[in-house]
Amino acid sequence: MSKTKLFSPGPVMVRNDVRETLLHYDICHRSPEFEEMFIDTQEKIKYLFQADNSYYALLISGSGTAANETVLSSIFKPGEAALLIRNGAFGERLQEILDQYAIPYVDCAFEWGQHPDTEAIRQALAAYPEVTFAAMVYHETSTGMINPVGEVGALCTQLGKRLFVDCVSAAGGELISVADKNISIATSVGGKCVGAYPGSAYVCAKEDILKSLTAAQCRNVYLSLYKHYQNAVTTHQTPNTPNVNLFWPLNKALSNIAQEGIERRVEGRQRCANILREGVKQLGLKILLEEHRSNTVTSVFLPSGVDLSAFIAAMEARGYTLYKGKGKFEAMGMFQIANMGEIYEADCFEFLDALKACLAALQA
Ligand SMILES: Cc1ncc(COP(=O)(O)O)c(C=O)c1O
């Protein structure tokens, strides 16, 4: 159902039984039927994050950024600050949100592609009593790196801080387990590794944090975490008219993951990533990361002399959508191969054949 195979890091290939739910008959979002679907989706989000009953899940109509903005614009009371840990484009996206809302933060910045130094993070957490939350990205999609979330979570717990993690490109692709990793708030969206559509975002948060929110501390009207929580606990609904039509596919994709089991799902992603990485190496291409690699994004450098835009266009013509690297990596001829959605091992082998032929044609 897609013109090209999406090996892009979102949107992703969607399973037919997920797509079919877009044709669900119309319902009102102020109805028992919606409430039933809402509650069921909340439980499935908790399963996705391996969250225990101290967590509570909320649905946000919008993209992954909307979920991140809901959290960051809501969780700080006057006088409180964030510790921002960043090492790529999506860490910088969190920074943009903090800047926009004039939320004070300590900036723990690392080079794009550098694994964050947990000792530097420990020192920064200990040095600033006004810091209440650390904020970081689980899977920095712009490089494909998995950040040391478990280590930072342990430090936060030791030092009496909470941890917010952007899991937009990680949920469904990695074993996150929020409780084990001391993550207090996690966000994600349907249109990435769970294999549904963009626009169906969600938050999974420790309920004590949600209970402690006030209306006044939330700085955005539409994306108020307080309002989302209050509406959910009192009515099992959303504050405004939600993307009901996108929540059905989210619910179905999450049901599929629950049925398969999150461990098996993640193992499948890992197998595909290994096939892609092995194949790319056999073609003589250099991969950005040798360690801390995610299960779903591989960043690869083109051979010198091959133009990045021409390559992306040629792969598109061969039926594959890929992304250029972001920032400095684009100038270095880097592209990204993602295996986030419904991509299986046979698809990866076919992709590698197309990649080989494409490079041969461009180098001829
Ligand atoms: C880690 C991460 N955070 C945030 C976003 C932004 O998500 P969206 O484009 O759905 O707003 C992305 C998108 O790729 C991402 O990979």
The ligand as an SDF file (V2000), in Angstrom:
LIG
                    3D

 16 16  0  0  0  0  0  0  0  0999 V2000
   13.9510   11.0690   19.0600 C   0  0  0  0  0  0  0  0  0  0  0  0
   12.9300   11.9250   18.3640 C   0  0  0  0  0  0  0  0  0  0  0  0
   12.3010   12.8750   19.0710 N   0  0  0  0  0  0  0  0  0  0  0  0
   11.3700   13.6610   18.5220 C   0  0  0  0  0  0  0  0  0  0  0  0
   11.0310   13.5370   17.1930 C   0  0  0  0  0  0  0  0  0  0  0  0
    9.9960   14.4210   16.6070 C   0  0  0  0  0  0  0  0  0  0  0  0
    8.8670   13.6500   16.3060 O   0  0  0  0  0  0  0  0  0  0  0  0
    7.6970   14.2290   15.3590 P   0  0  0  0  0  0  0  0  0  0  0  0
    8.3120   14.4680   14.0140 O   0  0  0  0  0  0  0  0  0  0  0  0
    6.6970   13.1170   15.3770 O   0  0  0  0  0  0  0  0  0  0  0  0
    7.2130   15.4770   15.9820 O   0  0  0  0  0  0  0  0  0  0  0  0
   11.6610   12.5760   16.4030 C   0  0  0  0  0  0  0  0  0  0  0  0
   11.3420   12.4230   14.9760 C   0  0  0  0  0  0  0  0  0  0  0  0
   11.9620   11.7170   14.2250 O   0  0  0  0  0  0  0  0  0  0  0  0
   12.6320   11.7410   17.0100 C   0  0  0  0  0  0  0  0  0  0  0  0
   13.2500   10.7980   16.2980 O   0  0  0  0  0  0  0  0  0  0  0  0
  1  2  1  0
  2  3  1  0
  2 15  2  0
  3  4  2  0
  4  5  1  0
  5  6  1  0
  5 12  2  0
  6  7  1  0
  7  8  1  0
  8  9  2  0
  8 10  1  0
  8 11  1  0
 12 13  1  0
 12 15  1  0
 13 14  2  0
 15 16  1  0
M  END
$$$$
